[in-house]
């Protein structure tokens, strides 16, 4: 499945643009698991390594890591840099669920 196919989903897709060398990015792992646990199949979460996928990072103007982007039906709905608490991510995703 391509990135374009994944973000074309009719349910929210949270993209975590991260880097392996980034401390705050590593901190987000358990938080993203908790988000997935709470929302289950209502959301997809995809981690994108900015060093491996520089073209994607450039396309979405990722300046720093972690950067989170929320897509639905191929449309970018929200994007923000910096580590986020679970509650913030859950609230943002819930705003875009049917």
Number of C-alpha atoms within 10 A of each C-alpha: 5 7 11 10 10 19 22 16 16 15 19 29 25 25 19 24 24 24 19 11 10 12 13 15 18 15 13 19 12 11 17 21 14 15 20 18 11 13 14 11 11 15 23 18 17 17 15 20 17 21 14 10 11 12 11 16 20 11 8 13 11 20 10 15 23 28 23 22 19 24 23 20 16 17 12 15 15 14 16 14 15 13 18 17 12 17 12 11 17 17 11 15 22 14 9 15 12 8
